[in-house]
Amino acid sequence: MAFIDFGMMDQLDELTKETIASAVVQLINHDYKALAEDFVKLGF
């Protein structure tokens, strides 16, 4: 997984990648409580 912004890239640690994937799943499943928990883990 990569975040690209005007050619800039950075690497994500494994926990961050897993949490982002989990957040996408929570969004698809309309589980907004779990989505909010994932966002807290990500520092939002």
Buried (B, 14 or more C-beta within 10 A) or exposed (E): EEEEEEEEEEEEEEEBEEBBEBBEEBEEEEBEEBBEBBEEBEEE
